[in-house]
């Protein structure tokens, strides 16, 4: 009966009463009608259908303006309803008490220039993974939630015996005492808020990123060797005599990729040699279970929470200089156009000749300087750079989209406090390794796709025409008319949009906005290509130490190419790959959110020591409550609209500017300003500025 009810609800695009639905379904007995009503009630309770204020029922998928889903609440207060299509933006005053992770029913209130909505009601409260600070009130232990959810959490005193005021804990709900008031039990003690590193761990726990491995995993790694056993080399290709080396950041300890280059006639032979983590992390092991559930390593400021224990990630799996390591190699023959004309993928073992750093490699290939220890590698590095430029030009011809967005590097002192923030700029060395890894990932994906075998791909869907149209409208308001095709948009068309923005003062903010208008990359078994990389076939093969999908790819390569285990049961892999793809995509998103939140916290912590100081910056965002300004070191803060100047300012969406009512002064995206830090709060992850000057001192005026 449930299937019949759903079938008729799907056919009915309009909301119907119970009586109308029963009439559509045909002759029903009184007992049948009672069962239909029971099913409708269950469907409403399960969030499968919507019960309107007029007493009617409709499938959410048939609702134009009512949607259900999980809400993602930003630390700054606003939120997004996460949907398979376009997310719905929800202002802080429209959340109706919803907190991060709640399942909510949302009404769409505006569609242009972006989807806006308001929470009608909370369908299911998010009470998972409570993390916060213990406070004692009248002798009773309570918990201040780290994410500021407006809940009262009283703690079972038996679970807080070893805790003091300021202890950061993780807790689980025992029962609800009354609305928004709960009794919980401490499940983990993270540390005291004043202890070094606990601030980062607090955020990590919030996103279910845990530093400790299971007891079973710790037991298993006792048997992991620290050196490669000669018996493990049997059947692998010996590459130890070849000139193979690694290039990474100076502080990198988990090295999972090495490279080599030689010539075959006029063609290049590029070797990408990746740590064979799958040799040590076996299916069915506790080690594998931990790695799969983590999905990725998390890099939180100066703290790394690895996907696999350090004994592997920094030890036997890391391609350290001068030691034999097991690898899976992808060697590609590349012609003068940057096209891969042949390739080979095989099991191997290497001995890295040198651990190189980006800084010193860039000295060689960009400044023609030879740091000590690089003398014998100078020629090969320059040839590699030539090849990287060939590959880059080919990708650009295909439509490879380079947003060219810098990142911030946060440096902490011995106490874990942020002491310096630098702009991390990609130079030729970084771009070279990126191009080589992209080439290897494409080659592996193409190989298995051509074999038509179950596989995991890294995919990036085509952006919606509506999103791109909204972006072009946004750009036009700023005064720029772009020559752009939005029908059946291609990577090349997107690349052309970016190229037209390169010389604009707002280029960084516009690039970020355009990037956000695109869909998120994810993992899945069905290949749809990678739009951003202009790749028809793409996977992740090159980082198995820090990404679980890469580890799965290595296993599949062994199964298909090395052991030739292809039989009638091969399709049984599909549900397993689907599960891993979905889990890995979820864990990647959590890691990214945690990294962003840690960066926000550490930036605020750093600026706490610079209150009263002046900095140069650029307007990176405008809202109805103020101006966001990004400093040269990528720290971003807010100039509240009430503190802009001696005038009443408001946000004019028609011209995308903050405007003074009396003076008609304009502040627009990309304007350079000098600001003073007036407030910074690490706990709130907020920085406040005031304007003390600008390139034009706000002299631009709105024409009457």
N, C-alpha and C positions, 0 to 999 in steps of 0.2 A: 504493500500500500504506500510506503514511504516513497518508493521510486515513482509511482503514479502521481503522487502529490507534487513531487519535484518536476516531473515531466510537464504537468499542466501549468505550474508556476513559470516554467521557462517559456512556455508558449504565450503566456499572458504578460505583455510588456507593461500593463498597468496594474496598480495595486488592486487586490480583490478582497472582499469579505469572505468569511467561511461559507456563507450561503451561496455567494457567487461562484466560488471555487467548486463546491459540491454540484452546483448546477452544470458547470462546464464538464465535470467528470461523468455526468450521466446519472442513471438511476442508482441511487445509493440507499441502503437500508438505514434505519435509525442507528443501528450499531456501527455501520460504516461511517456515518457522519460523526459519531462520537470518536471513532478512531482517527478520522481526518483532523478533528480539533486537537486531539492529543498529539498527533504528529506535528501539527503547526506549532503548538506550544514548545515541543522539543526542539524544533528547528530554530525558533526564536531564541531559546535558551542557549543553543549551540552556536549562535551567531551566523547561521546559514541564511536566514531571511530576516527582513526588517518588518516590525509591527508599527504602523504609522499612528499618528495621533487621532486619526479618523477610524481606527479599528480595522485597518486593512493590512494585507500581507503582500510582500513583494520580495523577489530575490535581490540581493545587493547588486548583483551583476546587471540587473535590469533597472537599477536606480540611476537616474542621471546625476542627482545632486547629493545623495546620501551614500557614504562609503564606510567600511569597517576595516580596521587594521591596527597594527602596532604603531605607537607614537614614539618618535625619537626626539627627546627634549634636549636642546643645546644648553650648555652651562650659562649662556647669556639670557636664557629665559624663553626664547621662542622654540617652536617645535615643527616637526614634519610628520605627516601621516605617510608611512612607507607603503607604497603600492607597487605592483608589477610595472605599471606604466609611469605616469608623472606623479611625483610626490606632491602632497598638498601642504603648503606653508600655513602655519597657525601662529598668530601673534600671541604674546604672553598673556594678554588679557582675554584671549579667546580659548584658553586651555580648560576652563571650567573645572579646575582642580586636578586635571590629569597629570600624571607624573611619567617620567621616562620608563618606557617598556610596557605601559598600560595598553590594553586593547580597547579602542574607543570607537564610537560611532560619530562620524564627522559630517557636517553639512557643508557643501561647497558654496561659498558666498560670492566669490569672484573668480573669473576665468582668465582675465587679461589684466596686466601683461603676464601674470603667472597664476596658478591655481592657489586660491586663498580659502580658508575654511574656519569653522568653529566647532568645538567639541560639543555635541549634543548630550552625550552621556558616556560614562565609563562603563564599558561592557565587562571587563575583567581587570582587576587590580594587579599590578606587577609587585609581587612580594618576594621575588626570588633574590638571592644574593644581596642581603643587607650588609653594608659596610659603613662603619662610622666610629665616632669617638665616644667613649664612656664618660658620662657626667652623673654625679650623685646629687639627687634632690631630696632633701629631708631623709637622707640615709638610704634612699632607694636608687639602684642603678638604672640609668636610662641611656639611650643611644642617640646621639646627634648624627643623622645620616650624612655621609660625605656628599651626596648628590642633592642635598637640600630638599628632598621630598618632604612634604608637609604631613608627616605621620608621627604619631607618638609611639615610641618603641620602648616599653619597659622590659628590663632584662631579668631573667630568673637569677636571683642572687647566688644560688648554688653554682652557677656557671661563671660567676665573676669573682670567685674567691682570690685568684691570683692577679686581679686587675686593680689598677688605681685610676684616679682621675686623669684623663688624657690618653688612656690606652686605646689603641685602634684595634677593633675586632670585626670579625665576620659573624653574623648571627642568622638563625633560622626561626621562622614564626612557629610558636606553639599553638596560640589561639588568638582570636579576636575578642577583645574585651568590650569594645563598642566601636562605632564608626571611626575609622582612622586612628584607633588606639589598639595596640597589639602587645601581647606578651611574647617575648622571644628568648631563645637560648643561645649563648655564645658557642660557636662551632670551631672558630680558629682565632688565636691571638696573633695579630700581625706585628705589633710592637707598640712602643710609646711614640706619640706624635713628635717628640723632640729628638728621637733617635735618628741618626743619619740614615737616609735611604727609605725611611718608613713612609715619607710623603709619596714617593713613587710607587711603593708597594701597595699603598692604599688605593691608588687609582688602578693598579694592575688587578687587584682582587675584585674591584668593582666590575671589571670587564671579564671576570673569570679567567684571568691569566695568573697562574700560580707558579711560584718559583720552585716548589718542592716536587720531586718525582715520587711515584708510588714506591712503597717498600719492595714490591716485587721487581720493579725496574732497577732499583738500587742493588738488589740481590743479583739480578741478571748481569749487570755491567761489571760485577766482580770477575766474571769470566772473559770479559772483553780484553784482548791483548793490547799491549802498548806498542808492539812492533808487528809488522807483517810477517807471518809464517811463510817460509819458502814454498810449502806445500800449496798455499793459496795462489801461487803464481802460475800453476800448471793450467795450460789451455788459454792463457792470456797473452797478448802481444807485448813483447818487451820494448818499451820506449825509453828506457833509462839512459841510453846514450844520446838521445835527441836533445836539442836545445829547447827545453820546455821550462817556462817560468810563470810566476804569478804576479799580478798587479792589483793592489788593493790600497785601502786607506792605511795610514801609518799605524793605527791602533787596532786593525783587524786581526782577530785571532782564529776565526772560523773560516778557513780558506777553502772554498769548494770548487774553484775553477782555475785552470791553468791553460796556457796557450802556446802554440808553436807555429812556425811559418817556414816554408821552403818553396822551391819553384819546380814546376813541371813544364819544361819548355818555356813558353811565354806566359803560362798560367801560374796562379798562386795555389799552394796547398796549405790551407789554414786548418790547424788542428785545435779543437776545443776539447779539453780533457777534464772530465767532471768526477769529483769524488764519488766512489761507489758505496754510498751509505747503505744501499739495499743489501749489501753483502753482510752487514753487521746487524741491521735492524730487520729481523725476520718476521714474516707474517705469523700471527697467532701469539706473538710474544707480548709480555707486559710493556716492554720498551716500545714496540710498535703501537700498542694501544694508547700509551701516553703521547707519543708523537702525533698520532692521528687526531686525538682530542684537542691537542694544542693547535695543530694545523700549520703553525708558523712560529718562528722566533719573533720576539717582540723587542724592539730597540727603543727604550724609554730614556731619553736624554743620555746619561752616561751608564745606564744600567741595561744589561742584556739578559732577558729571560729566554733561554734557548729552547728549541723544539726537542732537542735530544741532549742528554747530559754532556757536560764539558769533557769528560773522558773521551767521548767520540768527537764532539763538535770542534774542540781545540786540539784533540789528540789524534787517534788512529785514523779518523776520517779527514782531518785537515791536511791539505797538500803543502805541508811545511817543507822548507828548503832542506835539501840534502838527504832526505829519507825516502825510502820506497813507499809508495801508496797505491792502493787499488783504485782504478778509474774505469769509467765508460767513456770512450772517445768518439767524437764525430769529426772526421777529416773531410774537408770540402775542397774540391777543385773549382777555382773561380777564375773566370776569364777577364779580359781587359774592360768589359762593360759592367763588371760586378755581378755577373750571372753565375750561379752555381751549376756547373755542367756535369759534375759527377760527385759522388760522396761515398763514404764508407762509415758504418757505425759498428763498433766492436768493443769487446772487453780488453782491458790493457792494464799495465802498471807503469808508473813513471817515477822519476826522481827529480824534483824541481831544482833547477840550477840556481835560482835566486828568488828571494821574496822582494819584489819591487814595490815601490809606493807611487801613487799618482803624482805626488809633488815632484819626485825626482825624474819620473818618466816624462813629465811635461817640460822639465828643464831640457831634456834631450830633444824631444820632437817639436817643441815650440820655440825654444831659445838657443838651440844648437850648443848647449853646454853639456859637459860630461861629468856628472857627479862621480865621486870615488866608488869603484866597484862596478861601474856601468860601462867601462871601456870596451869590453868584448861584445857587448849587446847593442852598441850604438846603431850599427847598420841595420840589424834586424828590426829594431824598434822603429826606425824611420821607414823601413819597408812596410811594416805593419800599419803605420799611420797612413801611408799612401793607399794601402788596401782598404783601410777603414773609410777613407774619403770616397773611394770608388763605390763601396757598399752604400754609403750614405747618399751619394748622388742617385744611385739606382732606386733606393727607397723613396727619395724625394720625387723622382719621376713618377713613381707609382702612387704618390699621395701621402707618404709618411707625415704625420702631423707632429710638429715639434712646438710644444707650448713654451719651451724655454723658460720655465719657472724655477727660480732659485729656491733653495731650502735654507733653513736656519740650523746652525750647529751650536748646540748648547754645551759649554764646558763647565764642569763642576769642580770644586776644590775637594780636598781630602775629607771634608765633613759633608759632602754631597750637596753643598750650596752652589747655586749658579753664580759663577764668577766672571764669565765672558760669553758673549753671543756673537757669532760670526755668520756672515752670509756665505753659504756653501755654493761655490760657483763651479759649474761643469766646464772643464777644459778638454783639450784634445785627447788626453789619456783616458779620462772617464768616458768620453764619447766613443773612443776606439773599442774599449771593452764592451760597451753597450751594443755597438754594431756587431761585434763578433758573437755575442750571446744571442742576439736576435737572429742572426744567420743560422746558428746551431739549432735554436728552438724551431725555426721555420722548417729546417731540413728534417728534423726528427718527426715533426707533425706531418709533413708531406709524405714521408716514407710510410708511416703507419696508415695514413688516410688512403693512400694508393693501394694498400693491402686490404682495405675495407674490414678492419678488425676493430673490436671495441677498444676505445681509447679515451683519455681525458684531455680536453682541449682548453686553452685559455681563450675565451671569446669576448668580443666587444661589439655589441649590436649597433646598427645604424641609428643615429639620433632622429627624433621625430621632427617632421617638417615644421610643426607648430612651435617647437622649442627654438629652432633656428630662426623662424620668422619673428618670434618674440625678441631674440637677441638682435636681429637686424633693426627692429623697431627701436630697441634700446639705444643702439649705436646712432641711429638717425636723429634721435632726440639730442644727442651730444653734438650733432652737426655734421656727421659723416655719412655720406651715401656710398655704400659699397656695391661693387659689381659682383653679385652672387646668385648662383642657381640653387634653389632650395627644393626643387622637384627631383625626387630620386637622388638625393644628395650623395656624393661620393667623397672619399678621403681627399681626393685632389681638389674638389670644390671647397672643402673645409680648410685645406691648406692655403688656398687662394684668399679666403676670408682673413686668415691670420696674417698673411703676407701684406695685405692692405692696411693692417693695423700696426705694423712694426715701428713706423716712425711717429706714431701718435703718443702724446704725453701720458695717455691713460692705458698704454699697452699692457702693463702688468695686470691691472684690474680687469681690463677687457678680456685678456687671455684667461684669467681665472673664471670670469663669468661664462665665457664660452665653454670652458672645460666642464663647468657645473651643469651646463645645458645638455651635455652628452650623457649617455647611459654609463653605468658602472661596468667595468670588466669583471668577469667571473669565470668560474670553472664549470664545464658541463661536458657530457658525452657527445651530444649532437654538435657538430661543427658548423658554425655560421660565419667563421672568419673573425679577424680582429680589425675593426674599423680604424682605430687610432694608429695602428702600425701599418695599415694598408696591406695586411697579410691575409692571403686566402686560407692558409693553414698555419696555426700557431699553437704552441704548447709551452709548458714550463719544464725544462730539462736540466737547466744549468745551476740550480741552487738546492740540491737535496738535503744539505745540512740544515737549511732554515725554512724550507717549504715542503709540506707533505705531498702535494701533487707531483712535484719533481721526483720524489722518492717512489711514488706509484709509477710514474713514467719509466723509471729505471727498471722496476720489476717487470713491467710489460715488455720492455725492450728485451730483457733477458728471456722472457717466456717466448716471445715471437721470433726474435732474430738469432739469439745465441743458443737456446735450447730447442727451438723449433717445435714448441708444444702447441700446435694448432689442430684442434679436433672438433667434433660435433658439439662438445660441451662449452665451446668458447663463449657462446652467448650468455652463459650463466654468470659471466663477469659483469654484465650490464647493470644489474641492480646494485652491485657492490660499488661500481664506478660512480653511479648516480648518487649514492649515499655519500661517498668521499667528496665528490664535487660540491654537493650542497653544504656539507659540513665545513670544508676548506674555505668556501666562499664566505660563510658566516664568521669563521674564526679570523679570516683576513680582515673583514670589516671591523670586528671587535678590536683587533690589534691596531688598526689605523686610528680608530676613535680614541683608544688609550694613548697612543703616541701624540695625537693632537692635544689631548687634555693635559698630558704631562708637559708638553711644550708651553701651553698657555700658563700653567702653574709656575714653571721655572722662569718664564719671561717676567711674570709679575714679581716673583721672588728677586730676580736680578734688579728690576727697576725699583724695588723697595730701598735699595741702596743708592738710588740716584734721584730721590725726590728733591725738587728745587732746581735741578739741572735742566739745561736747554739742549734740544736736539733738532737737527734738520729732518724733515719727513715729507711725505706726499700723501694726499687724500686718497684712500683706498676704498672708501665706502661712504654712502650717504643714507641716512634714515630719518624718520620723523622725530627721532630723539637725539640726533647729533651727527657728528662727523668722525669717521674712523680714519686715523692717521697711521701710516706705516713708516717707521724710521728706517734709516739706511741699513741697520742690522736686522731688519725684518720684524722687530718688535712692533706690535700694533696696540694702539690705545684709543680711547674715546674722548672727544671734546663734546661734552654735553651741550645740547642746544641752548640751554639757559646760561651757559658760560662762554658763549662765542664772542660776545662784544657788547658795546653800549647801544643795543638796539634789540627789538623783538624779532628773532629769526624764526623762519618756518621752512619746512621742506616743500618745494614745489615739484611735484612729480612730472608736470608737463614739460619742464625744461631740465629735469634731473639736477637740481641745484638747491642749496640752502640759501635763502634770500632774506636780507634785512628789510623789514617793513618800511622803515623811514629812510635809511641810507641807500637802499636798493643794492647793497653790496652782495656779491655772488661768491659762493664757494662751490667749486665743481670738481668732479673726479679728475685726479691727476695733478691738481694744483699743488705747488710746493709751498710748504709752511715751515715756520720755526715754532716749536712748541716747548712748553715747560711741563715737567712731570709734577703734578700736584697731589697725586694719590696712587698708591699701588698696594694691592692686597692679594697675598699669595693664596689664602684660603678661598677667596671669591674668584680668583684667577682673573682679576680685572685691573686695568691701568687707566688712569684718567689724566688727560692733558688739558692745558689751556693754550690758546694761540698767543704768541708774543711777536709774531711777524710773519712775513711771507715774501715770496718772489715779487709779488705785486702789491703786498700789504692789503689784500682784499679790496683793491681799488676798482676792480671790474664792477660795472653797474648793470642792473637790468634795465633794458630800454623800456620806456613808458609806452 
